[in-house]
Amino acid sequence: MATPFMESEISCVEYSNSIILGQLENGFLINVSLNYALRLRKSNSKLLYQLGQMVPYEIVIGANGKIWIHSASIRTTIAIGNAILNAEHLEEEDIPQLVKNFNKSLNI
């Protein structure tokens, strides 16, 4: 049982509890609502697809609302995290503008 005094550890495992990739390191961890995490986990996430068209990144979305993000630079990783957080309450049609602003913030 986790307590507030224990350090969290994030690792990638499958349903059979066999470790696939091991501990996730050197990334950025954000928390989102469980509903939003579920929406992002769907294979048709417009936001994640469009961000991936701009910059390469790795992402792990947990069913517990924890999202681990890693990219080539800390700046880009944090920008991706901020874009994901900012998109939570947006309508689908507003996602392209958010991605455009993301693009401008990184001067891509």
C-alpha positions, 0 to 999 in steps of 0.5 A: 500500500502506497503512502505519501511518505514513499517514493513513487516508482513507475515501470512498464508492465503488461497485464500478466505483470511481466516487466516489458521495459522496466523502470521509466527514467529521465522523463516528465510525469504529469497527472490528469483526470482518469477520464482524460487519461482514458480518452488519451489512451484511445488510438485515435487521439488527435492531440497525441497524433498532431504533437507527434507530427511536430516532434518525436516523443515517447509517452506512457499513459497510465490508467491511474491518470499518470502520464510519463513523457520523454523527448529529445530535450527537457524543453520539448518534454515540458512543452508536450506536458503543458500541451497535454494538460492545456488540452484536457477541457478543449473541444476537438476542433480547438486542438489544431490551434493548441498544436499551432501554439505549441509549434510556435513556442518551440520555434519549429 
